[in-house]
Amino acid sequence: MKTDLNASADISNPSAEEAPISPVTRRHFMESAAFAGAISMAAPAWGQGTRSSRGGAGAADWHLPDGSEFVRWEQPLTFSKTYYVDNGSPAADDNGPGDQARPFRTISKAAQVLQPGERVVIASGTYRECVRPARGGTGPGQMISYEAAPEAKVFVKGSEVLKDGWQQITVSERFNAAPGTGITAWRHELPNTLFPDGYNPFALPSIMGSWGWLDTRIVDMGPYLRRRGLAFVDGKPLEPMEQLRELAMAKLPPVPDFTKPPVPLLGMPPRRRGAPIMQEIGGSPDARFSVDDSGTAIHVRLASGTPADHMIEVTTRQHTFVPMPLRTGTKVCCRVVTSIM
């Protein structure tokens, strides 16, 4: 998570010009909460360092409420073997030894061969895979470590890029629109081969397994029935729409007014439409997508240009890192690793 500390107002100078107050979005709230949590978790470590520097007593001064010494689980790590992964190297081969001269091409291969007390160092790149470690460490001195190489930027993604196969279509907001009117959109098939784990998030609704507590007479079920899959254009999310025709809407639905009763729209029962959800995290009002009923095709409205002008990604995996079988002791030590899907 990136937190912009320079964006905060200067409260140490009473004479400083008063900064305008911006509305708190869900994204800002979650970032602030996560940052506060990280500070609270780090506080004991800072306190220990301060106590140790003052009195020199060290870790032995830390005791549990019953008076026994607090034994730290973390220990300085040493590794008996190091593997390397670099999907940008022409010498990379999952059938090779995984050394610096012939690194593995995928992190998944390293996850299958790593033993307790060993580590893998990963070069810069985008790795589109689900990493399933075959085993974990056996104790604090025999960890398994997944590390980005020094200064490397490693991205593990659960998405795939849609390149060829786009079909241009015209979408109108109204069913009785004159032929040739509407906006330009793009359609792409989502074949089963696109989902390596057999998990198609575009065929699954976001609703939970048990939803008997929802009163469908007054609750807007639209957001619950949106598909789990997401689409991104040049790294920015597209706004998911419930119906294909909504791609042609001039404006996205506004935030509903809960002080007024819901009204029927286009012959549908009265309900309040949900507000856009991707605008707070970089989405564009004109960049939207819709999925057909079967979840086997996606329709995209771009803010500009054609699919050939952009990198369009769709989520195709449920996880990016999941120990199989689940065991304790796996240490994920990644300096700069980002998973966006």
Steps between C-alpha positions, in 0.01 A plus 500: 500500500628843414421778744572859402624656824585826322133559423408562865444855620767675710355507852826591672485863383196689638554778248496266201225558248201277570488209255169420333326193633445232238233232536615170647454222246487129576846462354649772723325355803635149436852632433494703823370204700767269359772757567380548858498123547855472372612775739333328797663167413839660459478690829621210721806453282580872520447489872739211534764683302456808716521305825803309382680819400422668831584233750671236296278233654398359160239239424541329840298788656188390314283269707150358480236591763589186698863614525643251250730625228346578162668268250520648153409272211685702234872435472772620263473287189767314310428287196663179384405557135373780278294458183441772242199594285512735201227481236678768298818300450542312170673224699207456739365145507280322753681177408838652585688515830359835611840659555613846389620373160177309426225637726149363521240673282218485757474548874277194508788277399711630787207449736497130412871433566573727797588317822509634858798729542509604133391814315418629153607840366270642233606745228293796384201415288130421486418142592149392402454187707364355822790400723423189706788413737530125540635533852585748771783542745543276801588764758640849559846388388377307194278746316421509129538850359360657182697818431514765231854560375664820627332806341271267301132572441308176495130480414305178551167529317193285477408649163559449130528750215235497226671589173358366174139401449319827575181567304358849460131535587246780547308527827191717556351593834139449387359182355313685222794714389536566128749275318852640492455717809681444827858477614790288382588206723721193463420134558743220584427135562612346831583138411562235764868489401536851643445368853785259588349395834146450366385806697304750289415802720287649222258208528454543877296770678641695792217392730588285800380144544236591759293808417164416652529807723482732196153641438493499122187718500692806617868411462676579175624157400696635206835535680460153652446346159793670334766256387815443704728558203671835448644668191785749478619732223859616532489404867183696578173321590192507282163570660288180505149546363206270556360514146657539158288804413641686801828533314324765290372708795609863476591504868555241770223464761542758778525420868140416605301735721392285794266772628266434208310182414629301202325541167449249215725531197419368150222280629710340775390483867586802717858485623803715567786449260846464651755774442820447297768309690812536284521878478678525836789279387585646162204401285364720221126584469504396135703180549256219575440133437216252498491120487250283320271274702713190453824672598668396176534843338590848618389833351721803558447871449831683481553862599702546179653310212468133413619184679815511286595826675481359852592207721176337613515247784233280654515297819538129435620352831349484847837523678855610430671336799344216698696228686390152393464320731454775757784488750661730751857615470498640146671838510412730211781753492432732207654845487299639210224259407159617388194287432216705338257224413 
